Amino acid sequence: MLKTKNKAVRLRGIAVKINNSQDFGKMLRKRRKQLGYTQKYLSDFTGFSVSFISDLENGKETIEIGRAFKLANSLGFDIELNERGTHK
């Protein structure tokens, strides 16, 4: 499970703390590459532009949260919120 202070993203049962948009983007890029997807393929699949996917993977902080979550879900991540200190 990928953890942040307020978010958790599940990836192969491994916990990784995400502190900022750069960490989130790195995990999305890593997962995309693990799946063998190009940004173009993911763009075609999700309907998001390649530039949006690139901005997200590069940690751009002004990315729309709903679209970011949808892309993460498309890569097989579950996202959940946990109070600090209460996650497993």
C-alpha positions as CSV (number, residue, x, y, z in Angstrom):
1,M,0.0,0.0,0.0
2,L,1.4,3.4,-1.0
3,K,0.9,5.7,2.0
4,T,0.7,9.5,2.3
5,K,-0.1,11.5,5.3
6,N,-3.8,11.5,4.2
7,K,-3.9,9.0,1.3
8,A,-3.1,5.4,0.7
9,V,-2.6,3.8,-2.7
10,R,-2.4,0.0,-3.0
11,L,0.4,-1.4,-5.1
12,R,1.2,-5.1,-4.8
13,G,0.8,-5.0,-1.0
14,I,3.9,-2.7,-0.6
15,A,3.7,0.4,1.5
16,V,5.3,3.6,0.3
17,K,4.8,7.0,1.9
18,I,3.9,9.7,-0.6
19,N,4.6,13.2,0.7
20,N,4.0,15.4,-2.3
21,S,3.0,15.5,-6.0
22,Q,6.4,14.4,-7.2
23,D,6.2,11.2,-5.1
24,F,2.7,10.5,-6.5
25,G,3.9,11.1,-10.1
26,K,6.9,8.9,-9.7
27,M,4.7,6.0,-8.5
28,L,2.3,6.5,-11.4
29,R,5.2,6.5,-13.9
30,K,6.8,3.4,-12.2
31,R,3.4,1.5,-12.4
32,R,2.8,2.6,-16.0
33,K,6.2,1.3,-17.0
34,Q,5.7,-2.0,-15.0
35,L,2.6,-2.5,-17.1
36,G,4.5,-1.8,-20.3
37,Y,2.2,1.2,-21.2
38,T,3.4,4.2,-23.0
39,Q,2.0,7.6,-22.2
40,K,0.3,7.5,-25.6
41,Y,-1.4,4.2,-24.9
42,L,-2.6,5.4,-21.5
43,S,-3.8,8.6,-23.2
44,D,-5.9,6.6,-25.7
45,F,-7.2,4.4,-22.9
46,T,-8.2,7.1,-20.5
47,G,-9.0,10.0,-22.9
48,F,-6.5,12.2,-21.0
49,S,-3.9,14.1,-23.1
50,V,-0.3,12.9,-23.2
51,S,0.7,16.3,-21.8
52,F,-1.6,15.8,-18.8
53,I,-0.1,12.4,-18.1
54,S,3.4,13.8,-18.4
55,D,2.6,16.7,-16.1
56,L,1.2,14.4,-13.5
57,E,4.2,12.0,-13.7
58,N,6.5,15.0,-13.3
59,G,4.7,16.1,-10.2
60,K,3.0,19.3,-11.5
61,E,1.0,20.5,-8.4
62,T,-1.9,22.1,-10.3
63,I,-3.2,18.9,-11.7
64,E,-6.9,18.2,-11.2
65,I,-7.3,15.8,-8.3
66,G,-10.3,13.9,-9.8
67,R,-8.4,13.3,-13.0
68,A,-5.3,12.3,-11.1
69,F,-7.3,9.7,-9.1
70,K,-9.0,8.4,-12.3
71,L,-5.6,7.9,-13.9
72,A,-4.2,6.2,-10.8
73,N,-7.3,3.9,-10.8
74,S,-6.7,3.1,-14.4
75,L,-3.2,1.9,-13.5
76,G,-4.7,-0.5,-10.8
77,F,-4.2,1.7,-7.7
78,D,-6.8,1.9,-5.0
79,I,-6.8,5.2,-3.2
80,E,-8.1,5.6,0.4
81,L,-7.9,8.2,3.1
82,N,-6.7,7.3,6.6
83,E,-6.2,9.4,9.7
84,R,-2.6,9.7,10.5
85,G,-1.5,6.9,12.8
86,T,-4.6,4.7,12.1
87,H,-3.5,3.0,8.9
88,K,-2.4,-0.7,8.9
